[in-house]
Amino acid sequence: MNPLLQRLHPYPFERLRELTRDIVPNPQFTPISLGIGEPRHPTPRFVEEQLIAGFPALSGYPATAGEPALRTACAGWLQRRYGVTLDPATQVLPVNGTREALFALAQTVLDPTKPGATVVCPNPFYQIYEGAALLGGAQPVFANSDPARNFAVRWDDIDEATWARTQLVYVCSPGNPTGAVMPLDEWKRLFELSDRHGFVIASDECYSEIYFRDEAPLGGLQAAQQLGRTSFERLILLTSLSKRSNVPGMRSGFVAGDAALIKQFLLYRTYHGSAMSGMVQRASIAAWNDEQHVIDNREQYRRKFAQVTPVLASVLDVKLPDAGFYLWAAVPARADRSDGYTDDVAFARGLLAQYNVTVLPGSLLARPAHGINPGEGRIRMALVAQTDECAEAARRIVAYTQGLTSNR
């Protein structure tokens, strides 16, 4: 067996199941899960229709590079969304969702034969980053988010010696779980470091179309262009339709950017067998070419967050994020930790037991780094269900939190 498999950590949801195995939820309440970030708004009907119309494509093998029409649709969306012009033939590549591509990209760019091969990740983080680094033969190193600066990643946590060994940096903007969006000066800092040390930047932007401000979140390619970096050297954007169009089961996205990297990534994927089904390609073209359903979807999230966030803010340290569909809340600290659980795990366990609501403890989404686990003492709530269900969950969380404070 590949010995690197032994370095992988259990996924956060596996760890949560283990930590709550002894819990019997209160049967007086119907279960509500705010744990998994799986979009649950309805899939647009026109996407379903195109998927069905694409059934004849099942009779042939799809090309790994995808159909020209799909690459053109993706490039067209990038132009409309970010004002960035790319060559669909050399700078855009369809992928089976960002999760698959985030992992595979690391296997393409990492050189484990170089001593101290390193991958830098934000912390908290999407666990695929860590797994991709470990199975690519590299060591993940974490830069903590800073609550005092709207959860901006403290890239200065990483010293020059580590940057010199770094081959890949994962960026998540809007961030999971914090919802923070990277500003232009932060991108400038990363680009300067990449120029100095030669590492690749993988910009995970799968939450880019769910936002709460008037201005859409800044993207990596857009930031590069604003800074005069039109070749997009050592920069890859990764995005998907899952959150944007409520089609997580289609597993459809694309990567775009540095043509030299895209060429090597295509070579890797040709051997890996990661071609997108022709019927999914057809539905994806329709989705990327339509913006009205995205506007409607974003408005649903805005109304939902506007209703739920103030309710939770009455008892928890939480505020509206820049973007994404998570609330990243601090929970009340406990004086007694004799049970061995961190505050966030204890909160999640008690909430499940008393009110049958599932949330994800923040410490499971992070690693101890620079003396702390930056997720400890926080919970992630995915507001992906319909508004009435999320509002009911919020009322139960308020009741549970008030019970905690009244019992002190």
Order of alpha helices (4+ residues) and beta strands (2+ residues): alpha-beta-alpha-alpha-beta-alpha-beta-alpha-beta-beta-alpha-beta-alpha-beta-alpha-beta-alpha-beta-alpha-alpha-alpha-beta-alpha-beta-beta-beta-alpha
